[in-house]
Amino acid sequence: MGKVIATVHLLTDEGKVAEGHTLSLEAYQLKNRRWQAVARSKTDAEGKATLTTNNSAVSDTMAPALRLTEAGSPAPRVLAHGGLMQYDTRQQTLFLDFGKIERLEETAHRLQHVDSRFARTNESVAGAPVAPQISTLAVNRLVMANPTLTANLTRVDVASERARPTAEVPGVKLDPAVTATLLNTKELDTLKAREVQLNAQLLDKSREFTLTAEQLSTAKSRISTLETNLSQTATEKEALAAKVKQLESTTRKPAAIETVLVGLGSKVSSSNTRMKAEALPYRLGNVKIDLRGSMSDDGSSIVMGEAGGGFSTELISESADTGETRTSVPDVIGLTESAARRVLRSVGLRMASAHQQLAEGAGVPGQALSQHPAPSSEAEYGSSVMVVFGERKQEAAPK
C-alpha cells in the first residue's frame, strides 16, 4: 500500500461546524505495540479535513487498523475508529471516509473492554458518528422501552388518535408532554454546555486579570524606583552645578601675571634643586608656559579660562654652576627635520635649519646632511644648533 487519504466532517456536540481543530490519523504499529501518527491536518471553515500520509508512512509492520484522534490529557482523545474504505490498486492508495463525527465535550467516556488484558488501556472516546434523523416510531419505541421517561405523564388515547384523520404511519403516538420534556432536556443540555463554556471564559478572564494586576504592580514598583533615582540624580545635578559655579567664580578671578610667572619659576627651580639633591642625571629646561585668558588694560593681570587675548612666555631654568649650563650635542645627521628638532629639544637645545640642493642621485631629500656644532661636542642650554637638510634640485621651467 502506497499511502492513505482519509476524510472527515467534524461537528460540535451542538451540531455546529468544528473549525480549526488539529486532527491526527494514527495506525497501530506491531513492532512497538503502540499507535503512531501517520498524518495530521486541521479542519477548515466547514469543519472538513483531509489527512494524507506519505508513501513511506504506512508499512507492513502496521496492523490494518486506523483511527482518528485529537490531542488530550493524559491520552489522545479518540474521535473515530475505522470508516468507509476503498482501495485503488492502480494508485496503491487506500481511501478512508470517517463521515460526520460529533465531537463530544463533557460526555466523552473511556472505551469499554471485556478482556482483562485491556484493563490498563486509558483511551478516551471523544467522538460519535452522527446518526440520521430518528423517525417518530423509533422515538416512541424508545419511550416505551424506558417508562421513567413518561413517569407522571398522560398518554393520548389510541382509539381517539386513530379516529383523527392523519397521513402519518399508524402506531403508538408520543404524548405532546413527552415531546416537550425531550425538547426541554435538549435545551437544558445546551444551556449546561453554554454554562461550561462561560465558566471556562470566566476562568480565562480571571487569569488575565491576575496577570494584568501583577504586571501593573511590577510597573508601579519600577516607576517608584525610577522616581527615586530621578530625585537622586536631580540632587547630584544641583550639587555639581554648585561646584561648577564655585570653580568658575574662582578661576575667573584676575591674577597678577608677575605672581603667576614667579610662582611657576619657583616651582621649576625647586624641582631642579630636588633632582640635583637626589643626584638625578637630568634637569628641567626650555619650559614653555601658555597663559590663555583675558588680560587687564594695564597688562598686569589676567583672568584664566575666558575667551579673549592670549599670553605666552618661555622660562629657561639655569643653574648658578656654569658647568651645568652646557650639554652634549646629539647626532642628528640622517634624521628628518621634525625628528632632529625633537631630539635637540629633549636635551635643551634649539634647532636652526638650512637647506642644500642635492646633486643628481646623491643623498636623500629631507634628511640632515650636516650639523654645527658637531655631534658629541658641548653647547650651552638654550643655544641653537644649525642643521643642513638636503632638498631635490628644482628643474628650470621650459621656455
C-alpha positions in Angstrom: 0.0 0.0 0.0 1.5 3.3 -1.1 -0.5 5.9 1.0 -3.7 6.6 2.8 -6.1 9.5 2.2 -8.7 10.0 5.0 -11.5 12.5 5.1 -13.8 13.6 7.9 -16.5 16.2 8.6 -16.2 17.3 12.3 -19.2 18.9 14.2 -19.6 20.1 17.7 -22.0 18.5 20.2 -24.5 21.2 19.3 -24.3 20.2 15.6 -22.3 23.2 14.6 -19.2 23.3 12.4 -16.0 22.5 14.4 -13.4 24.8 12.7 -9.7 24.9 13.4 -9.3 21.6 15.2 -6.0 19.7 14.7 -6.6 16.0 13.9 -4.2 13.1 13.6 -4.6 9.8 11.6 -3.0 7.0 13.6 -2.0 3.4 12.6 -1.2 0.6 15.1 2.5 -0.4 14.9 3.0 -4.0 15.6 6.7 -3.8 16.4 6.4 -1.2 19.1 2.8 -2.1 20.1 1.6 1.4 20.1 -0.4 3.8 17.9 1.7 6.1 15.7 0.6 9.2 13.9 1.0 8.9 10.1 -0.8 12.2 9.0 -2.1 15.4 10.5 -4.4 18.1 9.3 -6.7 20.9 10.6 -10.4 21.4 9.9 -11.4 24.2 7.6 -14.3 26.7 7.8 -16.8 23.9 7.0 -15.3 21.5 9.6 -13.9 19.3 6.9 -10.3 17.9 6.9 -8.3 15.7 4.6 -5.4 13.7 6.1 -2.8 12.3 3.6 0.1 10.1 4.5 3.5 9.9 2.9 4.3 7.0 0.6 6.6 5.5 3.3 4.4 6.3 6.4 2.4 3.1 6.3 4.4 -0.1 6.2 3.8 -3.9 6.5 4.7 -3.7 10.2 1.4 -1.9 11.0 -1.9 -3.6 11.7 -4.8 -3.0 9.4 -6.3 -0.6 11.9 -6.7 3.2 11.6 -8.2 5.7 14.0 -8.9 9.5 14.1 -7.6 11.3 17.2 -7.0 14.8 18.7 -4.7 15.9 21.5 -5.9 15.1 25.0 -4.7 14.5 28.5 -3.4 12.0 29.7 -4.0 10.2 26.4 -5.2 11.2 22.9 -9.0 11.7 22.5 -10.2 9.1 20.0 -12.9 10.6 17.7 -13.4 7.5 15.4 -12.3 4.0 14.7 -12.3 2.8 11.0 -14.8 4.0 8.4 -15.8 3.5 4.8 -12.8 2.1 2.9 -12.0 1.8 -0.8 -8.6 0.7 -2.2 -7.3 1.8 -5.6 -4.9 -0.9 -6.8 -3.6 1.2 -9.7 -2.7 4.1 -7.5 -2.0 1.8 -4.5 -4.0 4.3 -2.4 -6.4 3.5 0.5 -9.3 6.0 0.7 -10.9 6.2 4.1 -14.0 8.2 4.9 -14.9 8.7 8.6 -18.1 10.5 7.7 -19.7 13.0 10.0 -18.3 12.9 13.5 -19.8 14.7 16.5 -17.1 15.9 18.8 -18.1 15.2 22.4 -17.1 17.6 25.2 -18.2 16.7 28.7 -19.9 13.5 27.6 -16.6 11.9 26.5 -16.0 8.5 28.1 -13.4 5.7 28.3 -13.5 2.9 25.8 -15.1 -0.2 27.3 -13.4 -3.6 27.3 -14.3 -7.3 28.1 -10.8 -8.7 28.0 -8.8 -8.1 31.2 -5.6 -7.5 29.2 -7.1 -4.2 28.1 -7.8 -3.0 31.7 -4.9 -0.6 31.8 -5.7 0.9 28.4 -6.6 4.6 29.0 -8.3 5.6 25.8 -10.9 8.4 25.8 -13.7 8.2 23.3 -14.5 11.8 22.4 -16.4 11.4 19.1 -19.6 9.7 17.9 -20.9 9.1 14.4 -23.8 11.5 13.5 -26.8 9.2 13.0 -29.6 10.1 10.5 -32.7 11.7 11.8 -34.7 9.2 14.0 -38.3 8.6 13.0 -41.2 9.2 15.3 -41.8 5.4 15.6 -38.2 4.9 16.8 -38.7 7.7 19.4 -41.9 6.1 20.6 -40.3 2.7 20.9 -37.5 4.3 23.0 -40.0 5.9 25.3 -42.0 2.7 25.6 -38.8 0.8 26.5 -37.9 3.4 29.2 -41.0 4.0 31.4 -39.1 6.5 33.5 -39.3 9.0 30.6 -43.1 9.0 30.8 -43.5 8.9 34.6 -46.3 11.2 35.8 -47.3 11.9 32.2 -50.6 11.1 30.5 -50.9 9.3 27.1 -53.2 10.1 24.3 -56.0 7.6 23.8 -55.0 5.4 20.9 -58.6 5.0 19.7 -59.2 8.7 19.6 -55.9 9.2 17.9 -56.8 6.7 15.3 -60.2 8.3 14.8 -58.4 11.6 13.9 -57.5 11.8 10.2 -53.8 11.8 9.7 -51.3 10.9 7.0 -48.7 9.6 9.4 -47.7 6.0 9.8 -50.1 4.3 12.2 -48.6 3.3 15.5 -48.1 4.4 19.1 -48.0 8.2 19.3 -45.9 10.2 21.7 -47.7 12.4 24.2 -47.0 16.1 23.5 -45.9 16.4 27.1 -43.2 13.8 26.4 -42.1 15.7 23.3 -41.9 18.9 25.3 -39.9 17.1 28.0 -37.4 15.8 25.4 -37.1 19.3 23.9 -36.6 20.8 27.4 -33.9 18.2 28.1 -32.2 19.2 24.9 -32.4 22.9 25.8 -31.1 22.0 29.3 -28.1 20.2 27.8 -27.5 23.2 25.5 -27.7 25.6 28.5 -25.3 23.4 30.5 -22.8 23.3 27.7 -23.1 27.1 27.4 -22.6 27.3 31.2 -19.4 25.3 31.0 -18.2 27.4 28.1 -19.0 30.6 30.0 -17.2 29.3 33.1 -14.1 28.5 31.1 -14.2 32.0 29.6 -14.7 33.5 33.1 -11.7 31.5 34.3 -9.6 32.7 31.4 -10.6 36.3 32.2 -9.8 35.8 35.8 -6.3 34.6 34.9 -5.8 37.5 32.5 -6.9 39.9 35.3 -4.5 38.3 37.8 -1.7 38.6 35.2 -2.6 42.2 34.4 -2.7 43.0 38.1 0.8 41.5 38.6 2.2 43.4 35.6 0.6 46.6 37.0 2.2 46.1 40.4 5.6 45.4 38.8 5.2 48.6 36.7 4.3 50.7 39.8 7.4 49.3 41.6 9.6 50.2 38.6 8.1 53.7 38.4 8.7 54.2 42.1 12.4 53.1 41.7 12.8 55.4 38.7 11.3 58.3 40.6 13.8 57.7 43.4 16.7 57.5 41.0 15.5 60.7 39.2 15.3 62.5 42.6 18.8 61.4 43.5 20.1 62.4 40.0 18.5 65.9 40.4 20.1 66.3 43.8 23.5 65.3 42.4 23.0 67.6 39.4 22.3 70.6 41.7 25.5 69.7 43.8 27.6 69.5 40.6 26.1 72.8 39.3 27.1 74.5 42.6 30.6 73.1 42.4 31.0 74.3 38.8 29.7 77.7 39.7 32.2 77.8 42.6 35.1 76.8 40.3 34.1 79.3 37.7 34.0 82.1 40.3 37.4 81.0 41.5 39.0 80.6 38.1 37.7 83.9 36.8 39.4 86.0 39.5 42.1 88.1 38.0 45.7 87.1 38.9 48.8 89.1 38.6 51.0 87.9 35.7 54.1 88.6 37.6 52.9 86.5 40.5 52.0 83.6 38.2 55.4 83.7 36.5 57.3 84.0 39.7 55.3 81.1 41.2 56.0 78.9 38.2 59.6 79.8 38.1 59.9 79.0 41.8 58.3 75.6 41.2 60.8 74.8 38.4 63.8 75.9 40.4 62.6 73.9 43.4 62.2 70.8 41.1 65.7 71.3 39.7 67.2 71.6 43.3 65.4 68.5 44.4 66.6 66.5 41.4 70.2 67.7 42.0 70.0 66.7 45.6 68.9 63.2 44.6 71.7 63.0 42.0 69.4 62.6 39.1 71.1 62.8 35.7 68.6 65.3 34.2 67.1 68.8 34.8 64.2 70.9 33.7 64.8 73.3 30.8 63.0 75.0 27.9 59.8 75.3 30.0 57.1 77.0 28.0 54.1 78.5 29.6 50.9 79.3 27.6 48.6 81.5 29.6 45.2 81.8 27.9 42.6 84.3 29.1 41.7 88.0 29.2 44.3 90.5 30.2 43.6 93.7 32.1 44.0 97.0 30.4 47.4 97.7 32.0 48.7 94.2 31.2 49.5 93.4 34.8 46.8 90.7 35.4 44.9 88.0 33.6 41.6 86.1 34.0 42.2 82.5 33.2 39.8 80.4 31.2 37.9 83.2 29.5 37.9 83.9 25.8 40.0 86.8 24.7 43.6 87.7 24.2 46.3 85.1 24.9 49.6 85.4 26.7 52.7 83.2 26.2 56.1 83.2 27.7 59.1 80.8 27.9 61.2 80.2 31.0 64.7 78.6 30.9 66.0 77.4 34.1 69.8 77.9 34.5 71.9 76.8 37.5 74.5 79.1 39.0 77.1 76.5 38.3 78.4 77.2 34.8 79.4 73.6 34.4 75.8 72.6 34.4 74.8 75.1 31.8 76.3 73.1 29.0 75.1 69.8 27.4 76.4 67.3 24.9 75.1 67.9 21.3 73.4 64.8 20.0 74.0 63.4 16.4 71.0 64.3 14.2 72.6 63.6 10.8 70.3 61.4 8.7 67.2 62.4 10.6 64.3 64.3 9.2 63.6 67.9 10.2 60.9 67.1 12.7 62.8 64.2 14.3 66.0 66.3 14.6 64.0 69.1 16.3 62.6 66.7 18.8 66.0 65.2 19.6 67.6 68.6 20.2 64.7 69.9 22.2 64.9 66.9 24.5 68.4 67.9 25.7 67.6 71.7 26.0 68.8 72.8 22.6 67.1 74.7 19.7 67.4 74.0 16.0 68.2 76.4 13.2 67.6 74.8 9.8 69.1 75.4 6.4 68.6 73.6 3.0 71.1 72.5 0.4 70.3 71.2 -3.1 71.4 67.7 -3.8 73.2 66.6 -6.8 71.5 64.1 -9.1 71.5 60.7 -7.4 73.2 61.9 -4.2 71.6 61.9 -0.7 68.0 61.6 0.4 65.8 64.7 0.3 64.5 65.8 3.7 67.4 64.2 5.8 70.0 66.1 7.7 73.4 66.4 5.8 75.5 68.1 8.4 75.2 70.0 11.7 77.1 72.6 13.7 78.2 72.3 16.5 79.4 68.7 15.6 78.0 65.7 17.4 79.3 64.9 20.9 80.5 68.5 21.3 79.2 70.7 24.1 76.8 73.6 23.8 75.0 75.9 26.3 71.4 75.1 27.2 69.0 77.0 25.1 71.5 77.6 22.3 70.8 76.8 18.6 72.3 74.0 16.5 72.5 74.7 12.8 71.3 71.6 10.8 71.5 71.5 7.0 68.9 69.4 5.2 69.0 68.1 1.6 66.4 69.0 -1.0 65.9 68.0 -4.6 67.3 70.3 -7.2 64.4 72.1 -9.0 64.4 71.9 -12.8 64.2 75.0 -14.8 60.8 75.7 -16.3 60.7 75.2 -20.2 60.7 78.5 -22.2 
